[in-house]
Amino acid sequence: MQGFNKYRPFNPVSLPDRQWPSKQITQAPRWASVDLRDGNQALIDPMDVEQKLELWDLLVDVGFKEIEVGFPAASGPDFEFVRRLIDEDRIPDDVTIQVLTQAREVLIDTTFDALKGAKNACVHLYNSTSTVQRRDVFKLDKQGIIDIAVRGAELVLDRVKANPETNWILQYSPESFTGTELPFAVEVVDAVTQVWSGHVNSPIIVNLPSTVEMATPNVYADQIEWFCRNVARRDELCISLHTHNDRGCAVAAAELAVMAGADRVEGTLLGNGERTGNMDIVTMGMNLFSQGIDPKLNFALMDRIIHTITKVTNIALHPRHPYAGELVFTAFSGSHQDAIKKCLDKREGEDFWDVAYLPIDPADLGRSYQEVIRVNSQSGKGGAAWILQHNYGFDLPRWVQVEFSASVQAEAESTARELSAEELYALFCERFMQGATKIAIHNYSIQRSDSADQISVEIGYDHVVRELQGDGRGMAEAFVDAYAQVSGINPALISYAEHSLGTDTDAEAAAYVELSIDGKRYIGVGVDRDLSVAPMKAILIALEQAQALAGVFGEQVALSAN
């Protein structure tokens, strides 16, 4: 590929005694949602105020305590939105709203006007510090950049002192931190925090953004650890992260940077943000959840999160998006389906989640198990069996699964698409229950003894009735013998299984039989509320498949109307 030689590799951080690789995240960081500001700035069609209010309600319900609500000095709709939140008393007492402003006096004044009357507010001051911004955008040396930051910090502090009715939190970002020399990043941050130190109660938030993701996540972690070691007044600071996804590693970078000493993470739900996106709080939070750590956010609202975010952003969610995508817990592969089914079948009574191919329980996100396994031409016997069990109650024996899977694959290949649960059930009925409507068991009696069971039964077939009698080891064998005596055909009962289709006392029973007739195998499935009738129906359905019933009933008298 041409053009690669115009790019330079990112210089790594000299940190031979780095400690973060041996660290482990044991608790959730402080979260700050920037959906309403950074996320909104990334949209082709920015949200209107009503859409922002809908998203605000979601963010509060999910559990965010710090929410960046806009850039009110740069946008009329942002200013109006902030005022509505305050004037309409929409901000819970334990939630802090955050607003962004550049280090310019007129913008700072408008920012404080927007926040007047807020109970808890964070003013997020920023200016760019990177080498390319200093050189090509601002055309300033390092001292010139420090002067901008310090002047902005002084202006913010003056307004804080003039508005003591609000509980103020102050935040500073050396924008493009990842493109800034680390000693200079520390120098400019120290200059800002020196202005603010001792004048606010809460820790000062120092936000270290990966405005452009320029290197691998381990390099960002090194930058954070180096910064934490060298910055002044570390015990007065909350080190915050704001990673972008230019290289597709925003979540990994944030996770490693938390291991490196960061306290707080800014991001958006589902990762919407400028260019390739922001750090996805859903993914990082659920990563913590999967390790047994409470993310302190309510992701059981996943369906509402997806609906609201896609509605207000007009951005569709990828079906394989981690944790949230429609297909993220779905297996089409036969081997995957079989492993998932076996693991889920044995889960009862287990304390810890340990299921093949499913890192978390979909039920924790409000998802049903019906969505876990779906069937197409790549699926095996376990997938169709799972769907029939969880949608219709049929717990197919393995020998039925094997037989049914061939029919399922043939149907999926012929249609060249996924088969729905309804289509699978219709195929199952056609394959194993065909002829059931012609069959009726009218009267029967069973005499049991240690040596054999004896059965007398009145069978209806296609409006014709006949009485059969037979004996055998068990009721099913006795019924097969009764048929053999009147037909001249001697079926062999190869396999038999039965189970209830529900937990109620009046639940129907399902019976599965496999017969061998002249070397050919036939499977029938019978369903009835009577536990003795279900296997008789299954045997008759298998015989119907073998076309072995019509001759037996052909000369009998038609049933009466009743």
N, C-alpha and C positions, 0 to 999 in steps of 0.2 A: 504494500500500500504506500503510495507516494505521500510525502509531506511530513513523515514522522520525525525527520531530522531537524525540523524547526522548533521542536519542543525540548525542554531541558528537564532532567530528573530533579525531583525535589530533594533538597539537602536534608538528610536526617538530623535529628537532635543528638548532640553528644551527651548521653546519659547512661554511662556504663553500669551504674548502680541502681538503675530503675527498679522500683518496687511493685509497680502495678500488675505485672504479669502473674504474681503469686497471690494477688488479692481476690476476693470473692464478694459479689454484691449480696448483702444480707437483708437489705430493706429498700423500700422504694425511695427514690429521690423526691424532692419537692418538684411538683409538676407546674408548668405554666403553659396554658394554651395560647397559641398565637393565631388560631384559626380566623379570628375576626379582623386581624390586622395583616400579618404576613400572608396568610392564606387568601384573604380578600384581595390583596394587591396582585396576586398571581392570576386572577380570573380574567377571562376575556370580557365577560360582563359582570362587573362587581355587584355585590349584593346591595339591595336597597334596604332601607331601615327596617321594614317588616321582616324581611328575610334574616337580617341580623338579629332581630329580637327572637325569632324562632330558634336560631342557632345558639343564642345566648341561653335560652331556657334549657336546651339540651346540655350545654357545657356545665351549667349549674347542677343539673340532675345527675350527670355522670360523676360529679364530685370534685371538679376543679375549684381550688381556693384562690388561684391567681390566674387572671384572664386578661390578656392584652386586647383591648377593645378598639384600638384604632390609632390614627395619627391625626388628631382633631385640628391641629394647626395647619395641616396641608389639605384637608378635605372637608367640605361643607357637610356631606352626609355623615362623616365620622363625628364631627362636632355635634350634629343633631342627635346622633345615636347615643353618644355619651351623656348628653343632657337628658334624654328621655330615660335612660337607666337611672339617673340620679333623681330627676323631678318626679318620676312615677314610682319611686321607691322599689325598684326591681332588684336591688343588690342585697343579697343576704348579709347579715352582720359579719359572718366569718369569711366573706369573699372580698378580695382586693382586686380592684380594677387597675390595669396598667395601660399607660399611653406612651407613645413614642414621640420624641422630638429631637430635632437637630440642635446643635449648640449655637443658636441664633436668638437674639433677644426678642424680636417680634414673634417668633414661633413659640418661645417659652412663655411669653405673656398670654398668647391665645390658648396654650395648653392649660395653664392654670385657670383661665376663665372657664374652660370646658369642665374642669374638675371641681369647681366651686360647689361646696355643700356635700361632697363625697365623704363618707365616713372613713374609708380606707382606700388609699390611692398610691400607686407606684408611678413615679415619673422616670421614664427610661430615656436617658440622654445618650447620644452617640455622636461620634465623628470618625471618619476613616483614618486609618493609621498605616496602611500597608505601603510598601515601597513604590508600587506602581501608582497608587492614588496620590502619594506625596509628590512623585515626580511628574506625572502626566496630567493629573486632574487638578490638584490644588497648586502645584508648582511652589511648594513650601518645603523648607527644611524641617528637621525634627522639632526644633524649638517652636517653629510656627504652628505645628500640629498640637504641641503641648499647650501653647497659648490659647488656641481655640477651645480645647477641652477644659482648661482651668477657668477661662472666662465663662463658659457655659455652666460649669459647676457652681461658680459664684452666683450667677444669675438665678439658678434653680434654688440655691440655698436662701437667697434673699426672699424669694416668693414663698418658700416653705415657712420662713419665720413670720411672714405677713399673713399667713393663713393657718393659725395654730388649731383651728377647730377640726382639721383633718389629721388622721393618723398617717403620716407620710413615710413611704419607703422610697429610697433613692437607688437607681440602677444606672450603671455606666457600661457602655459597650465600646471597646476599641474595634470599630467595624473592620472586617477583613483581617481579623486576628491571625488567621493561618498564613497570611501573606506578610505578616509583620515580624521583624526581627524580635526575638524573644526579649532581649535586654531592653529594647525600646518599648515593647508592650508593657513591661513591668514599670518602666520609667513614667509613661503617660498615666497608667492606672494609679501609681503611687501619688502622682501630682493631684489627681482628681480626689482620691480618698482622703488626702491630707486636708483638702478644703472641707469635706463633709464630716470627717471624723469628730465625734463628740457632740454633734449637733442633731443627730437622729437616734431614736431608740433602737430601731431594728437594725440587724446587720446590713451593711451596704452590699447590694448585689453587684458583683462584677461579672458581666456576661461576656464570654469569650467565644465569639461566633466563628464557625467554619463557614463564612459567608460564601466562599467558593471552596468546595472540597478539592484540595490540591494534592493529597497524598493518601497513603493507606491509613486505616484506622489506628494502627499502632503508633504512627508518627504523631497523630493528633493527641493520643494518650500521653506520649512523651512530652509534648508541648504543655499539656495541662499539668503534669507532675512537675516539670521544670518551673512553670509559672508559680504553682503553689509553694514550692520550696523557696522561691526568691522574692515574692511580693511582700511588701511591708504590711503590717497590721493584719496578718492572715486570720487571726482569731476574731477580727471585727467584720470579716467578709463572708459572704455567701457566694461561692464560685458557681457560676451558671453556664450552661452549654446551649448553643443554638447551632445545630449541625444541619447543613444542606446536603442534598443527595446527588451532587454532580457526578460522582463516581459510583453511585448506588450503594454507598456504605454508611449512610447517615445513622442508622440504628446501631450498627456495629461500632462506629466511632463514639457515639454517645455512651454505649455500654462500657467500652474500654476507658473512656474518660471519667466515668463515675468511679471505676476501679482506681483511677489515677488520682482521685481526690475531690472531684466535683460534687457539689451538694444539690444542684438544681438542674432541671432539664426543660428547655422550651421546645415545643413542637406542635404538630397539628394532628387531629384525628384523621387517620387514613393517609396522612402524608402529603396533603395538598400544600403547595408552596411554589414560590417563584422558581423558574427554570425547571429542573428535574424534581423538585419537591423538597419539603422539609422533613425533619425527623418525624417518623410515624409513631405517635404515642400509643396507638392501639397495639402495634407490633412490639414495641419495647415493653409496654406494660404487661402484655400477655406472655412475653418471654419470661418476665419475672414470675408471673402467676404459674407458669409451667414448671418453675423451680421451687414451688412451695412458698413463694413470697407474696404477701398481700400487696397488690399494686396501688391500693388506696383509691381506686377508680372503679366505677360500676360498669364493667363490660358485659354484664348480663343484659344490658340495654343494646346489644350489638345490632339487632334488626332496626331499632329506632335510630341508632347512630348512622347506619348505612343509608337509611331512607332520608334522613335529614341532610346529611352531608351531600349526597348525590343530588338532592332537590335544590339546595341553595347554591351549590357550585356548578351545577349542570355538567358534572364530570362523572362518567360511568365508572363503576368499580370493577377492576379486573376480576374475573371469576376465580383466579388462583391467588388473589391477594392474601397474604398471611393472615390466618385466623378469621378474617371477615368475608373472604370471597365465597361465592355460592358453591364452588366445587372444592374448596380447600380441605374439607374432611371427606370428600367423595372418592371412592375407589372404583375404577372400572376393571382393573387388572384382575384376572382370576386368582392368581397366587396371593395378591394383596387381600382380596375379598375373603378367601378361605382363612387366612391368618387372622383377620379382624373378627370374623364370625366365631372362630374357635376361642379367641381371647375373651370376647364379650360373653360367650356362653358360660364361661367359668368364673365370671367376675363376682357372682353373688357372695357376699360376706367378706370380700377383700377390702382392706382399708386404703391401700394406695393404688393409684391408677397406673397400670402397666399393660397397655394394649398395643399390639403391633401396629405400626403405621399411623397411630393416632397419638400425638404428643400430649394432648389434653382431651378431656371429656367434652364432646360437643354440647352436651346438656348444660354445661356451665355457662355457655353463651346463648342459651335459649334455643339451641338447635335440636331437632329430633333425630333419632337414630335412623329414621326412614331416609334421611338425606345422605347417610354415610355410604351406602352401597347402591350403585346404580348399574344397570346392565346394558352392555352393547356387545358387539362381536368379539371384543377382547376379554370378555368376562368368562368365568368358569362356573362350575356347579354351585359353589358357595354363594355367589351373588344372588342368583335367582332364588335359592333356598332361603337366604336371609330375608329377602323382600316378602316372600310368601309367609314366612313365619311372623314378621313384625307388622305386616299389613293385614294378614288374613288368618293368622294363627296356625298355619300348617307347618309342623316341625318335621320336614321330610327326612326319612331314613336315608342313609348314604346311597343305598342301591336305587332309590327313587331319584335322588339328586343326580346320579350319574346318567340315568336314563333321560331325565328331563333336560339336562344341560345340552344334549345333542339337539333337541327340538328348539331350545332357546337360541343356540348359536346359529342354527339354520335360518330361523326367523330373523335374527338380528342381521345376518349377512344379506338376506334377501331384501330387507328394507333399508339397509345401509344407514341405520340410525339407532339411537338409544331406544330401548323398550320401556314403556311406562309400567307402573305396578299393575294398572288395570289390564294392560295388554298381556303381561306375564300371567296374571290370574286366568284370563280367558284362554290362553294357550295351555295352561295347566289343566283347566276343566276339559278342554277339547282333547287333550292327550290322555288323561287318566280317569275322567268321569263321564265320558261320552256314553250315552244310552241310559243314564241314570233316571231320566224322566219316564222311561218305559217300564221301570222296575219298581215293584212294591212288595213289601213283606207284610202279609195280612195277619197271620196267626202263627205262633210257634210255641213249642215247649221243649225244654231241655232237661234230661235226666242225667245227673252226674254220679259217677262212681269212681272208685280207685282205679279200675282197669280201663274205663272208656266213658266218653260222653255219648249220649244218644239224643238225636234231635228229630223232631217232627215239625215241619214248617209248610205253610201255604204260601206259594209264590205267585205273584202276579207279574206278567210280562206282556206288554203291549195289549192290555185289556183281556188277556187270557190267564187263567189260574190253574195251578197244579200243586198237588200235595207231594212233598218229598220227605223221605225218612233215611237216616243213616247214622253211623257211629264212627268214632275215632278218638284219638288222644287230643282232647280239647275241642271246643265248639267249632272252630274253623275247619279242622280236619273232618269232623263229623258232617259238616255241611257239604264239603267237597265230596265226601263219600256218598251222601244223599243224591247229589247231582249225578255222580258216576253211575249209580244204580239205574237211573231212568234214561240215561243218554247213550250209554255204550262208549262214552269217552272217559278216559281215566286221567284227569289232571293231577299233577303233583304239586303240592303246596311247598314252594321253595323258601319264601320269606314272609314274615308277618310282623306288623307293628301297629300300635294304636296309641292315641293320646287324646286328651280333652282339648277342645278349641277355645276354652276360656276357663275362668276361675269360679263362675257362678255354679250353683247347684244344678241349674237346668241347662248348662252349656252343652252344646253338641259335642259328639265324639267323632274323631276321624280315624279310619282304619285303612291300612295299606297292605295289600297282598300281592305276591308274585307267584304266578302259576307257570308251570311248564307243561305244554301240550305238544306231543310229537316233536320234542326237542326245541320248540320255540317258546320264548318267554313272553308273558303278558302281565302287565301291572294294572291293577284297579284300585281306586280310592273311593271309599264309601263314607258318607257323612249322615249321622242320625243322632237324635237325642237319646235313643236306646243304645246302650253299650254293646248289646248283643246283635242288634240289627245292622249297625255300621259295618262290621266285618262281612256279614252275609251280602250286603249291597256291594262291597268291594270285590268279593269273589264273583258275583254275577256280572259286574262291569268288566272284569278281566275276561270272563267267558264271552261277553258280548263283543269285546275286541277281537277275540278269536273266532267270532261268528259261529259260536257253539250254542246259542240259546234258541234261535228261531225254530230249529227242527224239533226240539224237545217240547215246545209249547204249540206247535202248529195244529194239532188235532184236538186241542182242548176246547171246552165250552167257554164262551165269552162271559165276563163278569157281569153281574147285575148292576143296575144304575147306582145302587148304594154301595 
